[in-house]
Amino acid sequence: MRYVAVDSSALRIAPLDTLSAIYHRASGITHIVDSPVPELLAALAQPRTVDELLAHLSAEYDVPDADSAALAERLAELEGAGLVMRA
Amino acid sequence: MSDDSSTPEGSTRRRALMLGAVGASAIVSIRPALAQAAGSVVTCEIPVPDPARAGKYIAADGSLVDPGTPGAFPPASGAFKGEDVKRALTGGQLPGTDHDRSKAYTNYIRRLQSGQSGFTCFASLQMPRG
């Protein structure tokens, strides 16, 4: 199972201090998100499995809680919000 | 994802990224009023493509192209039910289509914008669960 973020042209992302507002043009919904959501969307500009994504994030960042179960839950949440889809 | 947020090249200090605990949530969604007013997800329909652009073919990425474009699919014979689209958006297949055609149609639906036929139905399908 691979996941990919919706096309970045469909999103307008505005940093709000520690949070970010993501306006999804297609659905008209605004999502207020905390880290690691913007980082996950950036990493999912190309399709990746949960394991590939975790490896990519671990290479880019210090990930003290590199837990694939937690990452899978973040992805499910993003999928439910319509920001990530299965590739 | 934004254009001006780049990581310095050759940076030696890496930023910490917390994935968060299972059960925690990192997203709060603000729904537009139009979506709350939308009809039932089960009964609303999405034509592929919009009748205003009838006759166009649908490319694999969901863009509309001229009829006969190689690799593109002809329009769907009928509008899809919201329930079928909801299933397709989460990895299922649209009825009466094969895998590639379903993906092209689903990509088209994901690109719908306000003012296009089916947008309100699509927006209501995007409502976060619960």
Backbone of each chain as ProteinMPNN parsed JSONL, in Angstrom:
{"seq_chain_A": "MRYVAVDSSALRIAPLDTLSAIYHRASGITHIVDSPVPELLAALAQPRTVDELLAHLSAEYDVPDADSAALAERLAELEGAGLVMRA", "coords_chain_A": {"N_chain_A": [[0.845, -1.2, 0.0], [0.729, 2.069, -1.049], [1.064, 5.539, -0.391], [0.102, 8.846, -1.398], [0.385, 12.384, -1.541], [-2.224, 14.794, -2.193], [-2.192, 16.708, -5.227], [0.078, 19.413, -5.081], [-0.751, 21.77, -6.179], [-3.385, 21.856, -5.652], [-3.616, 22.696, -3.131], [-3.409, 25.282, -0.665], [-1.083, 26.445, 1.421], [-0.609, 27.912, 4.521], [1.613, 29.019, 6.853], [1.076, 29.277, 10.341], [2.442, 30.539, 12.798], [3.206, 28.088, 15.021], [1.443, 26.294, 13.966], [-0.165, 25.186, 10.894], [-2.242, 26.382, 8.281], [-4.141, 24.71, 5.97], [-5.575, 25.095, 2.964], [-7.801, 23.387, 1.043], [-8.342, 23.401, -2.188], [-10.053, 21.903, -3.812], [-12.057, 20.747, -2.189], [-12.853, 22.834, -0.652], [-12.391, 22.937, 2.009], [-10.819, 23.991, 4.998], [-7.986, 23.016, 6.696], [-6.612, 22.953, 9.863], [-3.488, 22.319, 10.889], [-1.034, 20.486, 12.733], [2.508, 19.949, 13.241], [3.33, 16.578, 12.549], [2.196, 17.104, 10.012], [2.541, 18.966, 7.703], [5.133, 18.216, 6.972], [4.771, 15.523, 6.358], [3.098, 15.711, 4.13], [4.808, 16.989, 2.335], [6.759, 15.035, 2.073], [5.29, 13.117, 0.849], [5.001, 13.889, -1.744], [5.813, 12.252, -3.653], [4.798, 8.866, -4.284], [4.789, 6.674, -1.487], [5.349, 3.806, 0.602], [4.308, 3.006, 3.996], [6.582, 2.16, 5.381], [8.626, 3.056, 3.68], [8.172, 5.773, 3.83], [8.672, 6.266, 6.509], [11.39, 5.657, 6.603], [12.349, 7.639, 4.912], [11.651, 9.975, 6.324], [13.167, 9.596, 8.604], [15.667, 9.891, 7.572], [15.648, 12.539, 6.897], [14.97, 13.965, 9.175], [15.379, 14.162, 12.782], [13.817, 11.607, 14.313], [12.395, 10.894, 17.061], [10.328, 9.245, 17.912], [9.956, 7.076, 16.077], [7.692, 5.315, 14.944], [5.941, 2.922, 13.271], [3.257, 2.325, 13.544], [2.106, 4.621, 14.658], [2.664, 6.362, 12.595], [1.162, 5.233, 10.542], [-1.344, 5.775, 11.536], [-1.396, 8.561, 11.431], [-1.38, 8.813, 8.656], [-3.81, 7.639, 7.987], [-5.495, 9.472, 9.09], [-4.925, 11.706, 7.516], [-5.775, 10.735, 5.1], [-8.482, 10.47, 5.568], [-9.089, 13.141, 5.765], [-8.828, 13.889, 3.211], [-6.449, 14.757, 2.167], [-4.424, 13.105, 1.566], [-3.959, 10.295, -0.523], [-4.47, 6.867, -1.529], [-1.999, 5.46, -3.538]], "CA_chain_A": [[0.0, 0.0, 0.0], [1.498, 3.303, -1.108], [0.286, 6.756, -0.193], [0.626, 10.032, -2.077], [-0.36, 13.595, -1.196], [-2.911, 15.414, -3.323], [-1.292, 17.601, -5.95], [0.305, 20.628, -4.287], [-1.48, 22.887, -6.782], [-4.748, 21.835, -5.108], [-3.543, 23.145, -1.744], [-2.768, 26.549, -0.317], [-0.611, 26.217, 2.778], [-0.167, 29.145, 5.182], [2.13, 28.782, 8.203], [0.496, 30.125, 11.396], [3.353, 30.26, 13.905], [3.556, 26.67, 15.139], [0.491, 25.492, 13.198], [-0.321, 25.59, 9.497], [-3.572, 26.269, 7.694], [-4.099, 24.15, 4.618], [-6.843, 25.234, 2.254], [-7.902, 22.394, -0.028], [-9.188, 24.073, -3.173], [-11.059, 21.02, -4.394], [-13.182, 20.505, -1.281], [-13.214, 24.069, 0.025], [-12.209, 22.763, 3.446], [-9.557, 24.449, 5.569], [-7.504, 22.143, 7.759], [-5.576, 23.506, 10.725], [-2.691, 21.122, 11.168], [0.177, 20.583, 13.538], [3.548, 19.029, 12.815], [4.176, 16.447, 11.369], [1.395, 17.028, 8.784], [3.18, 19.57, 6.521], [6.303, 17.407, 6.601], [4.277, 14.298, 5.712], [2.6, 16.061, 2.787], [5.976, 17.246, 1.482], [7.432, 13.759, 1.805], [4.417, 12.296, 0.008], [4.906, 14.421, -3.106], [5.92, 11.02, -4.444], [4.156, 7.776, -3.546], [5.651, 5.872, -0.608], [4.705, 2.949, 1.592], [4.541, 3.478, 5.361], [7.985, 1.911, 5.722], [9.466, 3.967, 2.882], [7.986, 7.114, 4.359], [9.37, 6.327, 7.791], [12.826, 5.702, 6.302], [12.63, 8.96, 4.347], [11.576, 10.972, 7.401], [14.289, 9.374, 9.514], [16.855, 10.425, 6.906], [15.533, 13.996, 6.823], [14.754, 14.56, 10.491], [15.501, 13.299, 13.959], [12.467, 11.14, 14.636], [12.57, 10.123, 18.3], [9.263, 8.243, 18.08], [9.788, 6.469, 14.749], [6.805, 4.178, 15.17], [5.141, 2.8, 12.05], [1.824, 2.328, 13.895], [1.701, 6.023, 14.789], [2.708, 6.961, 11.255], [-0.003, 4.722, 9.804], [-2.523, 6.492, 12.022], [-1.34, 9.91, 10.831], [-1.755, 8.693, 7.244], [-5.252, 7.38, 7.934], [-6.13, 10.751, 9.396], [-4.759, 12.542, 6.322], [-6.629, 10.169, 4.05], [-9.847, 10.843, 5.94], [-9.238, 14.573, 5.508], [-8.767, 14.11, 1.767], [-5.173, 15.382, 1.789], [-3.548, 12.023, 1.106], [-4.731, 9.196, -1.092], [-3.687, 5.665, -1.835], [-1.489, 5.564, -4.91]], "C_chain_A": [[0.877, 1.246, 0.0], [0.557, 4.491, -1.001], [0.938, 7.901, -0.954], [-0.248, 11.221, -1.686], [-1.113, 14.088, -2.416], [-1.964, 16.422, -3.959], [-1.159, 18.933, -5.206], [-0.424, 21.833, -4.883], [-2.911, 22.957, -6.265], [-4.792, 22.394, -3.692], [-2.949, 24.541, -1.649], [-2.383, 26.411, 1.148], [-0.077, 27.517, 3.359], [0.335, 28.809, 6.582], [1.518, 29.775, 9.192], [1.302, 29.881, 12.659], [3.643, 28.761, 13.961], [2.6, 25.767, 14.363], [0.522, 25.93, 11.732], [-1.788, 25.466, 9.111], [-3.41, 25.748, 6.277], [-5.481, 24.299, 4.007], [-6.819, 24.277, 1.071], [-8.882, 22.941, -1.052], [-10.323, 23.18, -3.65], [-12.278, 20.87, -3.485], [-13.651, 21.778, -0.602], [-13.031, 23.997, 1.532], [-10.845, 23.315, 3.859], [-9.193, 23.515, 6.722], [-6.443, 22.899, 8.559], [-4.754, 22.317, 11.211], [-1.462, 21.465, 11.989], [1.251, 19.736, 12.856], [3.125, 17.632, 13.294], [3.42, 16.525, 10.036], [2.07, 17.707, 7.581], [4.383, 18.757, 6.036], [5.869, 16.126, 5.891], [3.799, 14.606, 4.294], [3.77, 16.315, 1.839], [6.65, 15.936, 1.099], [6.603, 12.885, 0.866], [4.132, 12.97, -1.338], [5.119, 13.281, -4.097], [5.369, 9.876, -3.619], [5.165, 6.985, -2.709], [4.781, 4.954, 0.254], [4.986, 3.531, 2.973], [6.024, 3.306, 5.713], [8.926, 2.843, 4.964], [9.38, 5.395, 3.422], [8.745, 7.283, 5.668], [10.881, 6.426, 7.569], [13.21, 7.081, 5.771], [12.648, 10.023, 5.442], [12.766, 10.847, 8.342], [15.594, 9.895, 8.915], [16.848, 11.955, 6.919], [15.518, 14.666, 8.195], [15.227, 13.601, 11.582], [14.093, 12.903, 14.349], [12.55, 10.267, 15.882], [11.508, 9.048, 18.493], [8.939, 7.6, 16.731], [8.997, 5.165, 14.857], [5.875, 4.052, 13.972], [3.644, 2.778, 12.357], [1.31, 3.76, 14.018], [1.677, 6.694, 13.429], [1.501, 6.517, 10.428], [-1.266, 5.448, 10.246], [-2.564, 7.915, 11.482], [-1.818, 9.857, 9.375], [-3.251, 8.455, 7.1], [-6.029, 8.673, 8.173], [-6.072, 11.678, 8.171], [-5.637, 12.046, 5.178], [-8.088, 10.553, 4.312], [-10.129, 12.309, 5.66], [-9.182, 14.886, 4.018], [-7.466, 14.742, 1.299], [-4.17, 14.366, 1.262], [-4.437, 10.935, 0.522], [-3.829, 7.99, -1.31], [-3.281, 5.693, -3.294], [-1.785, 4.283, -5.674]], "O_chain_A": [[1.666, 1.461, 0.919], [-0.586, 4.451, -1.457], [2.155, 7.933, -1.135], [-1.46, 11.088, -1.52], [-0.7, 13.836, -3.548], [-1.049, 16.927, -3.308], [-2.152, 19.507, -4.759], [-0.688, 22.808, -4.179], [-3.58, 23.98, -6.413], [-5.868, 22.549, -3.114], [-2.099, 24.928, -2.451], [-3.247, 26.278, 2.015], [0.799, 28.154, 2.773], [-0.447, 28.356, 7.419], [1.448, 30.972, 8.912], [0.888, 29.092, 13.509], [4.261, 28.219, 13.045], [2.911, 24.6, 14.125], [1.159, 26.924, 11.383], [-2.486, 24.557, 9.56], [-2.635, 26.287, 5.488], [-6.446, 23.698, 4.481], [-5.939, 24.345, 0.213], [-10.093, 22.951, -0.827], [-11.438, 23.656, -3.868], [-13.411, 20.866, -3.966], [-14.74, 21.803, -0.03], [-13.465, 24.894, 2.255], [-9.849, 23.128, 3.16], [-10.006, 23.264, 7.612], [-5.486, 23.422, 7.988], [-5.278, 21.418, 11.869], [-0.934, 22.576, 11.939], [0.945, 18.907, 11.999], [2.588, 17.531, 14.398], [3.94, 16.063, 9.02], [2.167, 17.085, 6.524], [4.614, 18.631, 4.834], [6.514, 15.691, 4.937], [4.068, 13.844, 3.366], [3.734, 15.905, 0.678], [7.06, 15.746, -0.046], [7.14, 12.021, 0.173], [3.139, 12.656, -1.994], [4.66, 13.342, -5.237], [5.456, 9.898, -2.391], [6.259, 6.67, -3.176], [3.642, 5.28, 0.587], [5.804, 4.44, 3.111], [6.64, 4.21, 6.278], [9.896, 3.354, 5.524], [10.372, 6.122, 3.465], [9.38, 8.31, 5.904], [11.568, 7.18, 8.257], [14.256, 7.625, 6.127], [13.543, 10.866, 5.485], [13.307, 11.845, 8.817], [16.509, 10.288, 9.639], [17.903, 12.589, 6.948], [15.993, 15.791, 8.355], [15.444, 12.412, 11.348], [13.268, 13.756, 14.677], [12.748, 9.056, 15.787], [11.756, 8.047, 19.164], [7.786, 7.587, 16.301], [9.561, 4.071, 14.86], [5.105, 4.968, 13.685], [2.841, 3.174, 11.513], [0.219, 4.079, 13.546], [0.789, 7.494, 13.135], [0.898, 7.314, 9.709], [-2.155, 5.709, 9.435], [-3.627, 8.42, 11.12], [-2.555, 10.731, 8.918], [-3.889, 9.002, 6.2], [-7.061, 8.93, 7.555], [-7.052, 12.346, 7.839], [-6.168, 12.832, 4.394], [-8.825, 10.912, 3.394], [-11.261, 12.684, 5.356], [-9.455, 16.013, 3.606], [-7.378, 15.213, 0.165], [-3.195, 14.72, 0.599], [-5.536, 10.688, 1.017], [-2.603, 8.086, -1.278], [-4.107, 5.92, -4.178], [-1.436, 4.171, -6.85]]}, "seq_chain_B": "MSDDSSTPEGSTRRRALMLGAVGASAIVSIRPALAQAAGSVVTCEIPVPDPARAGKYIAADGSLVDPGTPGAFPPASGAFKGEDVKRALTGGQLPGTDHDRSKAYTNYIRRLQSGQSGFTCFASLQMPRG", "coords_chain_B": {"N_chain_B": [[6.037, 22.199, 1.502], [5.367, 24.733, 0.728], [6.608, 27.443, -1.244], [8.607, 28.952, -0.144], [9.782, 27.712, 2.003], [12.47, 26.352, 2.593], [14.983, 23.939, 3.333], [18.14, 24.62, 4.634], [20.928, 24.001, 2.554], [23.231, 21.431, 3.2], [23.0, 21.565, 5.904], [23.894, 20.863, 9.212], [22.648, 20.395, 11.6], [19.885, 18.565, 12.407], [16.377, 18.847, 12.166], [14.026, 18.088, 14.691], [11.398, 15.744, 14.485], [8.29, 14.941, 15.532], [6.202, 12.19, 15.456], [3.954, 11.781, 16.877], [1.578, 10.481, 19.25], [-0.213, 7.356, 19.082], [-3.648, 7.676, 18.721], [-3.643, 10.348, 19.213], [-4.478, 13.493, 17.644], [-3.75, 15.401, 14.737], [-5.016, 17.146, 13.155], [-7.439, 19.626, 12.556], [-10.457, 20.215, 11.039], [-12.088, 22.646, 9.076], [-15.172, 23.023, 7.973], [-16.792, 23.994, 4.953], [-19.815, 25.912, 4.695], [-21.424, 25.199, 2.581], [-20.985, 22.529, 2.14], [-22.054, 21.318, 4.357], [-24.671, 21.777, 3.863], [-25.115, 20.185, 1.765], [-26.671, 17.525, -0.083], [-27.578, 14.106, 0.621], [-24.826, 11.947, 0.89], [-25.048, 9.508, -0.226], [-26.891, 9.709, -2.278], [-26.199, 11.859, -3.935], [-24.73, 12.949, -7.061], [-22.009, 12.63, -9.397], [-21.018, 13.795, -12.411], [-18.827, 12.642, -15.015], [-17.087, 13.743, -17.64], [-17.801, 17.11, -16.351], [-20.925, 18.338, -17.53], [-20.676, 20.703, -18.952], [-18.364, 20.381, -20.266], [-18.69, 18.244, -21.875], [-17.878, 15.355, -23.814], [-15.167, 15.637, -23.828], [-12.156, 13.768, -23.281], [-10.743, 11.831, -20.549], [-7.719, 12.119, -19.057], [-5.054, 10.096, -17.608], [-4.155, 11.441, -15.346], [-6.348, 12.827, -14.619], [-6.919, 15.165, -15.907], [-8.703, 17.012, -18.458], [-8.854, 16.17, -21.843], [-8.491, 16.321, -25.444], [-10.825, 14.416, -27.454], [-9.909, 11.074, -28.245], [-7.265, 11.247, -27.556], [-4.24, 9.567, -26.999], [-4.08, 7.075, -24.463], [-5.922, 8.306, -22.885], [-9.251, 8.314, -21.44], [-12.601, 7.695, -22.589], [-15.591, 9.702, -21.874], [-17.528, 8.952, -18.902], [-20.37, 6.79, -18.995], [-22.578, 7.341, -17.479], [-23.538, 9.425, -14.637], [-21.7, 9.148, -11.577], [-22.603, 7.693, -8.459], [-22.565, 9.256, -5.251], [-21.886, 7.547, -3.168], [-20.49, 5.493, -4.473], [-18.321, 6.936, -5.415], [-17.152, 7.745, -3.053], [-16.221, 5.328, -2.078], [-14.371, 4.751, -4.075], [-12.549, 6.79, -3.687], [-11.187, 5.964, -1.509], [-9.615, 3.881, -2.283], [-11.102, 1.983, -3.617], [-12.938, 0.806, -6.559], [-14.509, 2.436, -9.276], [-17.86, 1.733, -10.334], [-18.403, -0.297, -13.215], [-16.028, 0.229, -14.458], [-12.548, -0.334, -15.34], [-9.408, -0.854, -13.599], [-7.486, 1.196, -14.357], [-9.072, 3.067, -15.677], [-10.848, 3.753, -13.673], [-9.099, 4.994, -11.906], [-8.311, 7.251, -13.392], [-10.761, 8.598, -13.688], [-11.321, 9.043, -10.987], [-9.218, 10.703, -10.322], [-9.925, 12.894, -11.853], [-12.244, 13.677, -10.502], [-11.171, 14.415, -8.057], [-10.028, 16.793, -8.774], [-12.065, 18.566, -9.054], [-13.611, 21.748, -8.854], [-15.133, 24.544, -7.166], [-18.208, 25.434, -8.597], [-18.161, 23.713, -10.691], [-19.975, 20.973, -12.069], [-20.974, 18.525, -9.797], [-19.23, 19.224, -7.843], [-20.176, 20.036, -5.287], [-21.173, 17.67, -4.315], [-18.808, 16.165, -4.276], [-17.392, 17.692, -2.393], [-18.862, 17.188, -0.116], [-18.286, 14.553, 0.227], [-15.758, 14.698, 1.103], [-15.794, 15.218, 3.724], [-14.368, 14.855, 6.883], [-14.178, 11.772, 8.66], [-16.529, 10.879, 11.209]], "CA_chain_B": [[5.256, 22.312, 0.294], [5.312, 26.099, 0.26], [7.77, 27.742, -2.06], [9.677, 29.665, 0.545], [10.248, 27.005, 3.188], [13.487, 25.401, 2.178], [15.961, 23.564, 4.34], [19.458, 25.038, 4.15], [21.772, 22.93, 2.026], [24.396, 21.082, 4.005], [22.743, 21.828, 7.316], [24.381, 19.744, 10.001], [21.688, 20.118, 12.684], [18.622, 18.116, 11.84], [15.209, 19.226, 12.935], [13.314, 16.955, 15.278], [10.025, 15.582, 13.984], [7.538, 13.987, 16.35], [5.053, 11.632, 14.73], [2.79, 11.872, 17.753], [1.14, 9.211, 19.808], [-1.428, 6.737, 18.551], [-4.804, 8.215, 19.438], [-3.606, 11.811, 19.16], [-4.898, 13.991, 16.339], [-2.958, 16.557, 14.319], [-5.785, 17.905, 12.159], [-8.793, 20.121, 12.803], [-10.961, 20.615, 9.729], [-13.156, 23.64, 9.085], [-15.984, 22.67, 6.808], [-17.564, 25.092, 4.374], [-21.25, 25.778, 4.93], [-22.099, 24.551, 1.449], [-20.876, 21.081, 2.252], [-23.001, 20.851, 5.366], [-26.004, 21.867, 3.291], [-25.208, 19.264, 0.626], [-27.574, 16.402, 0.099], [-27.014, 12.86, 1.105], [-23.66, 11.43, 0.189], [-25.432, 8.302, -0.946], [-27.713, 9.977, -3.455], [-25.7, 12.893, -4.848], [-24.086, 12.356, -8.234], [-20.902, 13.36, -10.002], [-20.791, 13.425, -13.808], [-17.428, 12.66, -15.448], [-16.776, 15.043, -17.029], [-18.833, 18.124, -16.205], [-21.674, 18.478, -18.792], [-20.187, 21.865, -19.692], [-17.215, 19.969, -21.067], [-19.039, 16.916, -22.384], [-17.169, 14.941, -25.015], [-13.733, 15.576, -23.563], [-11.639, 12.543, -22.684], [-10.131, 12.038, -19.241], [-6.365, 11.561, -19.02], [-4.772, 9.325, -16.396], [-4.0, 12.331, -14.191], [-7.629, 13.452, -14.327], [-7.148, 16.366, -16.72], [-9.557, 16.785, -19.621], [-8.077, 16.292, -23.072], [-9.309, 16.158, -26.648], [-11.214, 13.032, -27.725], [-8.966, 10.284, -29.024], [-5.899, 11.383, -27.053], [-3.759, 8.257, -26.558], [-3.963, 6.872, -23.023], [-7.035, 8.945, -22.169], [-10.463, 7.5, -21.437], [-13.816, 8.415, -22.963], [-16.431, 10.076, -20.735], [-18.334, 7.901, -18.289], [-21.68, 6.731, -19.64], [-23.549, 7.978, -16.596], [-22.935, 10.023, -13.452], [-21.425, 8.206, -10.483], [-23.254, 7.982, -7.186], [-21.635, 9.687, -4.216], [-21.433, 6.387, -2.396], [-19.468, 4.804, -5.274], [-17.134, 7.787, -5.47], [-16.527, 7.703, -1.725], [-15.487, 4.065, -2.016], [-13.235, 4.85, -4.997], [-11.558, 7.712, -3.13], [-10.405, 5.278, -0.481], [-8.916, 2.72, -2.836], [-12.001, 1.099, -4.358], [-13.027, 1.02, -8.006], [-15.819, 2.922, -9.713], [-18.597, 0.666, -11.017], [-18.386, -0.297, -14.67], [-14.723, 0.658, -14.974], [-11.414, -1.15, -14.923], [-8.541, -0.183, -12.632], [-6.879, 2.424, -14.864], [-10.131, 4.03, -15.975], [-11.351, 4.21, -12.382], [-8.117, 5.944, -11.345], [-8.389, 8.5, -14.17], [-12.005, 9.276, -13.309], [-11.195, 9.491, -9.602], [-8.325, 11.873, -10.345], [-10.723, 14.02, -12.354], [-13.159, 14.097, -9.425], [-10.367, 15.113, -7.045], [-9.673, 18.129, -9.261], [-13.261, 19.395, -9.181], [-13.569, 23.003, -8.122], [-16.431, 25.185, -6.988], [-18.815, 25.892, -9.847], [-18.257, 22.596, -11.624], [-20.995, 20.009, -11.703], [-20.47, 17.445, -8.953], [-18.316, 19.724, -6.807], [-20.798, 20.019, -3.967], [-21.212, 16.262, -3.913], [-17.442, 15.79, -3.929], [-17.028, 18.364, -1.146], [-19.521, 16.513, 1.018], [-17.595, 13.285, 0.42], [-14.465, 14.979, 1.718], [-15.946, 15.45, 5.158], [-13.645, 13.894, 7.706], [-15.034, 10.786, 9.341], [-16.902, 11.16, 12.578]], "C_chain_B": [[5.223, 23.763, -0.19], [6.641, 26.451, -0.387], [8.934, 28.298, -1.251], [10.171, 28.947, 1.795], [11.255, 25.94, 2.786], [14.435, 25.118, 3.337], [17.331, 23.977, 3.812], [20.281, 23.836, 3.683], [22.927, 22.679, 2.988], [24.224, 21.361, 5.481], [23.175, 20.615, 8.14], [23.427, 19.407, 11.139], [20.364, 19.743, 12.077], [17.486, 18.487, 12.766], [14.552, 17.971, 13.5], [11.89, 16.931, 14.734], [9.341, 14.513, 14.832], [6.338, 13.494, 15.549], [3.788, 11.711, 15.568], [2.304, 10.501, 18.161], [-0.056, 8.662, 19.03], [-2.594, 7.257, 19.39], [-4.815, 9.723, 19.488], [-4.02, 12.252, 17.767], [-4.125, 15.254, 16.012], [-3.732, 17.454, 13.368], [-7.124, 18.356, 12.732], [-9.301, 20.671, 11.481], [-12.13, 21.572, 9.873], [-13.955, 23.443, 7.805], [-16.717, 23.885, 6.267], [-19.052, 24.843, 4.564], [-21.934, 25.027, 3.799], [-22.057, 23.038, 1.57], [-21.852, 20.537, 3.282], [-24.416, 20.867, 4.818], [-26.198, 20.856, 2.171], [-26.12, 18.094, 0.959], [-26.85, 15.159, 0.56], [-25.858, 12.404, 0.236], [-24.06, 10.246, -0.691], [-26.106, 8.638, -2.266], [-27.161, 11.036, -4.394], [-24.888, 12.229, -5.962], [-22.989, 13.253, -8.786], [-20.745, 12.893, -11.456], [-19.305, 13.537, -14.157], [-17.419, 12.635, -16.973], [-18.026, 15.884, -16.819], [-19.573, 18.27, -17.544], [-21.207, 19.67, -19.62], [-19.003, 21.494, -20.58], [-17.426, 18.539, -21.584], [-18.256, 16.612, -23.647], [-15.67, 14.893, -24.826], [-13.369, 14.203, -23.007], [-10.934, 12.879, -21.373], [-8.766, 11.35, -19.23], [-6.131, 10.878, -17.68], [-4.653, 10.217, -15.163], [-5.28, 13.089, -13.868], [-7.89, 14.721, -15.12], [-8.022, 16.005, -17.914], [-8.759, 17.086, -20.885], [-9.007, 16.054, -24.263], [-9.65, 14.681, -26.865], [-10.159, 12.328, -28.577], [-7.527, 10.421, -28.572], [-5.418, 10.029, -26.536], [-3.63, 8.187, -25.033], [-5.089, 7.499, -22.221], [-8.301, 8.106, -22.351], [-11.667, 8.329, -21.877], [-14.653, 8.755, -21.732], [-17.188, 8.874, -20.186], [-19.738, 7.948, -18.881], [-22.754, 7.384, -18.776], [-22.841, 8.569, -15.387], [-22.723, 8.955, -12.384], [-22.125, 8.665, -9.215], [-22.175, 8.35, -6.146], [-21.055, 8.521, -3.436], [-20.316, 5.637, -3.142], [-18.171, 5.612, -5.312], [-16.394, 7.74, -4.133], [-15.682, 6.436, -1.59], [-14.229, 4.145, -2.894], [-12.142, 5.75, -4.426], [-10.699, 7.048, -2.065], [-9.884, 3.945, -1.002], [-9.797, 1.757, -3.596], [-12.025, 1.447, -5.84], [-14.422, 1.495, -8.363], [-16.537, 1.823, -10.483], [-18.504, 0.811, -12.536], [-17.066, 0.164, -15.273], [-13.667, -0.379, -14.614], [-10.496, -0.275, -14.056], [-8.047, 1.175, -13.139], [-7.932, 3.499, -15.136], [-10.691, 4.615, -14.675], [-10.4, 5.244, -11.785], [-8.187, 7.284, -12.075], [-9.632, 9.293, -13.77], [-11.9, 9.836, -11.891], [-10.283, 10.711, -9.527], [-9.06, 13.104, -10.872], [-11.604, 14.572, -11.229], [-12.396, 14.868, -8.354], [-10.032, 16.539, -7.468], [-10.871, 19.052, -9.36], [-13.135, 20.648, -8.326], [-14.968, 23.583, -8.054], [-16.952, 25.701, -8.332], [-18.939, 24.777, -10.863], [-19.297, 21.607, -11.122], [-20.367, 18.866, -10.903], [-19.601, 17.935, -7.814], [-18.925, 19.627, -5.412], [-20.875, 18.598, -3.428], [-19.822, 15.809, -3.471], [-17.052, 16.414, -2.581], [-17.655, 17.647, 0.042], [-18.861, 15.154, 1.278], [-16.283, 13.473, 1.163], [-14.577, 15.195, 3.213], [-15.179, 14.398, 5.933], [-14.619, 12.977, 8.432], [-15.373, 11.266, 10.747], [-17.338, 12.568, 12.712]], "O_chain_B": [[5.07, 24.007, -1.386], [7.667, 25.83, -0.11], [10.097, 28.137, -1.621], [10.918, 29.535, 2.577], [10.913, 24.765, 2.658], [14.649, 25.963, 4.206], [17.648, 23.709, 2.654], [20.319, 22.796, 4.341], [23.521, 23.616, 3.521], [25.201, 21.391, 6.229], [22.854, 19.477, 7.797], [23.391, 18.266, 11.6], [19.78, 20.516, 11.317], [17.616, 18.445, 13.989], [14.532, 16.923, 12.854], [11.264, 17.974, 14.549], [9.747, 13.351, 14.85], [5.556, 14.291, 15.029], [2.68, 11.708, 15.032], [2.581, 9.497, 17.505], [-0.808, 9.411, 18.406], [-2.527, 7.275, 20.619], [-5.848, 10.332, 19.766], [-3.927, 11.478, 16.814], [-3.87, 16.081, 16.887], [-3.181, 18.415, 12.83], [-7.854, 17.56, 13.323], [-8.64, 21.508, 10.866], [-13.04, 21.354, 10.673], [-13.461, 23.673, 6.701], [-17.207, 24.712, 7.035], [-19.496, 23.696, 4.592], [-22.906, 24.305, 4.023], [-22.986, 22.348, 1.15], [-22.408, 19.451, 3.12], [-25.263, 20.08, 5.24], [-27.312, 20.682, 1.676], [-26.307, 17.73, 2.12], [-25.654, 15.181, 0.849], [-25.914, 12.469, -0.992], [-23.485, 10.019, -1.755], [-25.919, 7.936, -3.26], [-27.6, 11.12, -5.541], [-24.423, 11.098, -5.821], [-23.04, 14.476, -8.657], [-20.384, 11.743, -11.708], [-18.609, 14.419, -13.654], [-17.717, 11.594, -17.558], [-19.148, 15.443, -17.069], [-18.929, 18.321, -18.591], [-21.323, 19.66, -20.846], [-18.682, 22.207, -21.531], [-16.489, 17.751, -21.712], [-17.999, 17.503, -24.456], [-14.968, 14.199, -25.563], [-14.18, 13.558, -22.343], [-10.576, 14.027, -21.111], [-8.681, 10.13, -19.377], [-6.902, 11.052, -16.737], [-5.008, 9.802, -14.06], [-5.3, 13.905, -12.947], [-8.973, 15.298, -15.019], [-8.079, 14.848, -18.331], [-8.084, 18.11, -20.986], [-10.156, 15.642, -24.101], [-8.868, 13.799, -26.508], [-9.594, 12.911, -29.503], [-6.643, 9.779, -29.14], [-6.1, 9.401, -25.726], [-3.136, 9.118, -24.397], [-5.207, 7.261, -21.019], [-8.41, 7.305, -23.279], [-11.75, 9.52, -21.577], [-14.455, 8.171, -20.667], [-17.455, 7.908, -20.901], [-20.235, 9.02, -19.228], [-23.732, 7.92, -19.297], [-21.678, 8.257, -15.133], [-23.475, 7.983, -12.301], [-22.227, 9.86, -8.936], [-21.057, 7.837, -6.164], [-19.874, 8.516, -3.089], [-19.333, 5.204, -2.54], [-17.074, 5.056, -5.25], [-15.165, 7.701, -4.093], [-14.572, 6.469, -1.059], [-13.161, 3.669, -2.508], [-10.955, 5.511, -4.649], [-9.605, 7.522, -1.758], [-9.731, 2.991, -0.239], [-9.291, 0.795, -4.174], [-11.241, 2.268, -6.314], [-15.408, 1.007, -7.81], [-15.899, 1.06, -11.209], [-18.525, 1.923, -13.065], [-16.995, 0.457, -16.466], [-13.856, -1.192, -13.71], [-10.784, 0.898, -13.818], [-8.169, 2.183, -12.444], [-7.718, 4.681, -14.863], [-10.969, 5.811, -14.588], [-10.839, 6.249, -11.225], [-8.129, 8.337, -11.441], [-9.565, 10.501, -13.544], [-12.332, 10.957, -11.623], [-10.54, 11.64, -8.762], [-8.843, 14.218, -10.395], [-11.692, 15.784, -11.034], [-12.899, 15.85, -7.807], [-9.78, 17.397, -6.622], [-10.713, 20.22, -9.718], [-12.615, 20.604, -7.211], [-15.867, 23.17, -8.786], [-16.218, 26.325, -9.098], [-19.733, 24.876, -11.798], [-19.478, 21.427, -9.918], [-19.343, 18.312, -11.302], [-19.264, 17.166, -6.914], [-18.267, 19.187, -4.469], [-20.67, 18.357, -2.238], [-19.667, 15.159, -2.437], [-16.456, 15.749, -1.734], [-17.028, 17.521, 1.093], [-18.871, 14.661, 2.406], [-15.759, 12.541, 1.772], [-13.565, 15.341, 3.899], [-15.316, 13.201, 5.681], [-15.737, 13.368, 8.769], [-14.591, 11.972, 11.384], [-17.697, 13.002, 13.807]]}, "name": "protein", "num_of_chains": 2, "seq": "MRYVAVDSSALRIAPLDTLSAIYHRASGITHIVDSPVPELLAALAQPRTVDELLAHLSAEYDVPDADSAALAERLAELEGAGLVMRAMSDDSSTPEGSTRRRALMLGAVGASAIVSIRPALAQAAGSVVTCEIPVPDPARAGKYIAADGSLVDPGTPGAFPPASGAFKGEDVKRALTGGQLPGTDHDRSKAYTNYIRRLQSGQSGFTCFASLQMPRG"}
